[in-house]
Amino acid sequence: MQRLSTKSVVEREFKNVNKDVIVDFTYASLPAVTLTGQEIRFNPETEEGLGRVSAFVAGFVGNWITPNGVDRLYNVTLNNSRFPEEDIRYFSGFSAGSSNERESGELALLELPASQYAVFHYKEGMGSVFQTAIHDLYKSISVSKLMLNPVGMDFMEVYESDYAETGAFYIYVPIV
């Protein structure tokens, strides 16, 4: 099993909190949302695992997001805080009100409760910044003395319709 190599430079903003330098983030409060989508399990610590999930997301976008004109893609990491040595559950979806495609039986529903979030902004795809982003999230939450909200997910990536042009996306971490 080949381990991932990390990217040496990831563009992002920083701030000083509690005498430590962390990645800058904002706060947001989101209402409950029901997503329609599909799930995969993969190992985020290997090239093969990230290749599988990248192909999965590309297929989901090609089959469901683009044909239905969906403006926002949600990729939700459902469990395994801090990524133990096992596969994680990953759900790609869109707002359930965005399409009636669930009738095909190929898509499932995922309910996310309302929560407060720490929101991180990155300027390139998650595949290329994964390990750096995960380190950033947990260090920033810890240094800021925030508490994670156990709503059934570790975090979600949100991609807007302009992602193909900008490469920018957001990571939402549920907090209390």
URHU-V652397 format. One record per pair of residues at least 24 apart in sequence whose C-alpha atoms are under 8 Angstrom apart, sorted by the first residue. I is the first residue (numbers start at 1). J is the second residue. D is the distance in Angstrom with one decimal. If there is no record, write none. Layout:
BEGIN
((I J D) (I J D))
END
This chain:
BEGIN
((1 46 6.8) (2 46 5.7) (2 47 6.3) (2 48 7.6) (3 45 6.1) (3 46 4.8) (3 47 6.4) (4 45 6.1) (4 46 5.4) (4 47 5.6) (6 129 7.7) (6 131 6.6) (6 132 7.3) (7 128 7.0) (7 129 6.7) (7 132 7.6) (10 129 6.7) (10 132 7.5) (11 122 7.2) (11 123 6.7) (12 121 7.3) (12 122 6.2) (12 123 7.3) (17 143 6.9) (17 144 6.4) (18 143 6.8) (18 144 7.1) (20 143 7.2) (22 136 7.1) (22 139 7.0) (22 140 5.4) (22 143 7.7) (23 120 7.8) (23 136 6.1) (23 137 7.8) (23 140 6.3) (24 120 7.0) (25 118 6.3) (25 119 5.3) (25 120 4.8) (25 121 7.2) (26 118 5.8) (26 119 5.1) (26 120 6.8) (27 116 7.2) (27 117 5.6) (27 118 4.8) (27 119 5.8) (28 116 5.8) (28 117 5.2) (28 118 6.6) (28 119 6.8) (29 114 7.5) (29 115 5.9) (29 116 4.3) (29 117 6.1) (30 114 5.6) (30 115 5.7) (30 116 6.4) (30 117 7.6) (31 113 7.0) (31 114 4.2) (31 115 6.7) (32 111 7.4) (32 112 5.5) (32 113 4.2) (32 114 4.0) (32 115 7.5) (33 95 7.0) (33 111 6.1) (33 112 5.3) (33 113 6.6) (33 114 7.3) (34 95 6.0) (34 96 5.5) (34 109 6.7) (34 110 5.7) (34 111 4.6) (34 112 6.2) (35 93 5.5) (35 94 5.2) (35 95 4.6) (35 96 4.8) (35 109 5.6) (35 110 5.0) (35 111 6.4) (35 112 7.8) (36 93 5.1) (36 94 5.4) (36 95 6.2) (36 96 4.9) (36 102 6.9) (36 107 6.2) (36 108 5.6) (36 109 4.7) (36 110 6.4) (37 91 6.7) (37 92 5.4) (37 93 3.9) (37 94 6.5) (37 107 5.0) (37 108 5.4) (37 109 6.4) (37 110 7.6) (38 91 5.6) (38 92 5.6) (38 93 6.5) (38 106 7.6) (38 107 5.5) (38 108 6.0) (39 89 6.8) (39 90 5.5) (39 91 4.2) (39 92 6.3) (40 89 6.0) (40 90 5.4) (40 91 6.5) (41 87 5.7) (41 88 5.3) (41 89 4.6) (41 90 6.1) (42 87 4.7) (42 88 5.6) (42 89 7.0) (42 90 7.8) (43 85 7.9) (43 86 6.3) (43 87 4.4) (43 88 6.3) (44 87 7.3) (44 88 7.5) (50 127 6.9) (54 127 7.2) (57 92 6.8) (60 92 7.3) (65 94 7.7) (68 98 8.0) (68 99 6.8) (70 94 7.2) (70 98 6.5) (70 161 7.6) (71 160 5.9) (71 161 4.7) (72 158 6.9) (72 159 5.6) (72 160 4.7) (72 161 5.9) (73 158 5.8) (73 159 5.1) (73 160 6.6) (74 156 6.5) (74 157 5.7) (74 158 4.8) (74 159 6.6) (75 156 5.5) (75 157 5.0) (75 158 6.6) (76 153 6.9) (76 154 7.8) (76 155 6.1) (76 156 4.2) (76 157 6.3) (77 153 5.7) (77 154 5.6) (77 155 5.6) (77 156 6.1) (78 152 6.0) (78 153 4.0) (78 154 5.9) (78 155 7.5) (79 152 6.6) (79 153 5.4) (79 154 5.9) (80 154 7.4) (81 154 5.9) (112 151 7.3) (112 152 7.8) (113 151 6.7) (115 149 7.6) (115 151 7.9) (115 174 6.2) (115 175 7.1) (115 176 7.6) (116 174 5.8) (116 175 5.5) (116 176 6.2) (117 172 5.6) (117 173 5.2) (117 174 4.4) (117 175 5.3) (117 176 8.0) (118 172 5.8) (118 173 5.2) (118 174 6.6) (118 175 6.6) (119 170 6.5) (119 171 5.6) (119 172 4.7) (119 173 6.5) (120 170 5.5) (120 171 5.0) (120 172 6.6) (121 168 7.2) (121 169 6.0) (121 170 4.6) (121 171 6.5) (122 168 5.6) (122 169 5.6) (122 170 6.3) (122 171 8.0) (123 166 7.3) (123 167 5.5) (123 168 4.1) (123 169 6.5) (124 166 8.0) (124 167 4.7) (124 168 5.6) (124 169 7.3) (125 167 5.9) (125 168 7.1) (125 169 7.3) (137 173 7.8) (146 175 6.7) (146 176 7.2) (147 175 5.5) (147 176 5.6) (148 173 7.6) (148 174 5.9) (148 175 4.3) (148 176 6.1) (149 174 5.1) (149 175 4.5) (149 176 5.2) (150 174 7.5))
END
